[in-house]
Amino acid sequence: MSSGVPKARVLMIEDDLTLASIITKHLRARGHEARMAASAEEAAELIRSGYRPTIVLLDINLPGDSGWGFLRGGTLAAAGSPPVFVVSATNVPPSRLREFHCAGYLPKPFAVPTLIEIVERHHSEAGDPDPSVPQGGFDAL
């Protein structure tokens, strides 16, 4: 990531705390702000307390409310409706992603560099695109 690109504020909603910890450590090492929530309810509380992610990485199978329930709840509207990338072992049809206006889907297991590329590509596209980064959206991966 170049020093001219603002850092992303990433919210990872993931009940596998080992995976969430690894991902947030890698994102922080790249200069991003990364927070994790182990449930939809914990993520909603973070947002209610004022956290404003610029991107959300969302697992679907969570304890308590599911990822879909979290999206239905409207909490993200209070955070400015940041783009959501579903990161799940559950097979998610494209029609479901469109229904919930998700920016993309990354099936587990995935390579950590792929997830970091998604965050950085999306975040650079949110501002002025870096001409050295291939454009074309999530489906271009």
C-alpha positions in Angstrom: 0.0 0.0 0.0 1.5 3.4 -0.9 1.7 6.0 1.7 -0.7 8.2 -0.3 -3.6 5.8 0.1 -5.6 6.4 3.2 -5.9 3.4 5.5 -9.1 1.3 5.5 -11.2 0.9 8.7 -12.1 -2.8 8.5 -14.7 -4.5 10.6 -14.3 -8.3 10.5 -17.4 -10.1 11.9 -16.1 -13.7 12.4 -16.7 -16.2 15.2 -13.5 -18.1 14.5 -11.4 -15.9 16.7 -8.1 -17.5 15.5 -8.9 -16.6 11.9 -10.1 -13.1 12.8 -7.0 -12.5 14.8 -4.7 -13.5 12.0 -6.6 -11.4 9.5 -6.7 -8.3 11.7 -2.9 -8.6 12.5 -2.1 -8.8 8.8 -4.3 -5.8 8.0 -2.8 -3.8 10.8 0.7 -4.7 9.6 -0.3 -3.1 6.3 -1.4 0.1 8.0 -5.1 -0.4 8.2 -7.3 -0.1 11.2 -8.9 -3.4 11.8 -11.4 -4.5 14.5 -13.1 -7.8 15.0 -16.5 -8.8 16.4 -17.3 -12.4 17.2 -21.1 -12.0 16.6 -23.6 -9.8 14.7 -24.7 -8.4 18.1 -21.1 -7.4 19.0 -20.6 -5.8 15.6 -23.9 -3.8 16.0 -22.7 -2.6 19.4 -19.4 -1.4 17.9 -21.3 0.6 15.3 -23.8 2.0 17.8 -20.8 3.1 19.9 -19.5 5.2 16.9 -17.2 2.9 15.0 -17.5 3.7 11.2 -15.9 1.0 9.1 -15.0 1.7 5.5 -15.4 -2.0 4.7 -17.0 -5.0 6.4 -15.9 -8.6 6.1 -18.8 -10.7 7.2 -19.2 -14.4 8.0 -22.6 -15.8 7.5 -22.8 -18.6 10.1 -22.5 -16.7 13.4 -23.7 -17.4 16.9 -26.9 -15.6 17.7 -28.0 -13.6 14.7 -26.7 -14.8 11.3 -24.8 -12.6 8.9 -27.9 -12.2 6.8 -29.8 -11.1 10.0 -27.1 -8.5 10.6 -27.6 -7.1 7.1 -31.4 -7.1 7.5 -31.1 -5.2 10.8 -30.1 -1.9 9.2 -27.2 -1.3 11.5 -24.8 -0.6 8.6 -27.0 2.3 7.4 -26.0 4.2 10.6 -22.4 3.6 9.6 -22.8 5.1 6.2 -23.6 1.7 4.4 -20.0 0.6 3.9 -19.4 -2.2 1.4 -19.8 -5.7 2.7 -17.7 -8.7 1.5 -19.1 -12.0 2.6 -16.3 -14.2 3.8 -17.8 -17.6 4.5 -17.5 -21.4 4.1 -21.2 -21.3 3.2 -21.8 -21.4 -0.6 -23.5 -18.1 -1.4 -25.3 -17.7 -4.7 -24.8 -14.4 -6.6 -28.5 -13.7 -6.3 -28.3 -13.7 -2.5 -25.3 -11.3 -2.7 -27.3 -8.9 -5.0 -30.4 -9.2 -2.7 -28.3 -7.9 0.2 -26.3 -5.4 -1.9 -23.0 -7.2 -1.0 -19.9 -6.0 -2.7 -18.5 -9.5 -3.1 -17.9 -13.0 -1.8 -14.7 -14.7 -0.7 -15.2 -18.4 0.0 -13.2 -20.0 2.9 -10.6 -21.2 2.9 -8.8 -18.3 1.2 -5.3 -17.0 1.0 -4.7 -14.1 3.3 -3.0 -12.0 0.5 -6.2 -12.3 -1.5 -8.3 -10.9 1.3 -5.8 -8.0 1.8 -5.8 -7.3 -2.0 -9.6 -7.1 -1.8 -9.5 -4.6 1.1 -6.7 -2.5 -0.5 -8.2 -2.6 -4.0 -11.7 -1.6 -2.8 -10.3 1.0 -0.5 -8.2 2.6 -3.3 -11.2 2.5 -5.6 -13.3 4.4 -3.0 -11.0 7.4 -3.4 -8.9 8.1 -6.4 -8.0 4.8 -8.1 -4.3 3.9 -8.2 -3.6 3.4 -11.9 -1.1 0.6 -11.1 -3.8 -1.5 -9.5 -5.9 -3.6 -11.9 -9.5 -2.4 -11.8 -12.6 -4.4 -12.7 -14.2 -5.1 -9.3 -14.4 -8.2 -7.2 -15.3 -10.6 -9.9 -12.0 -9.8 -11.7 -10.1 -11.8 -9.1 
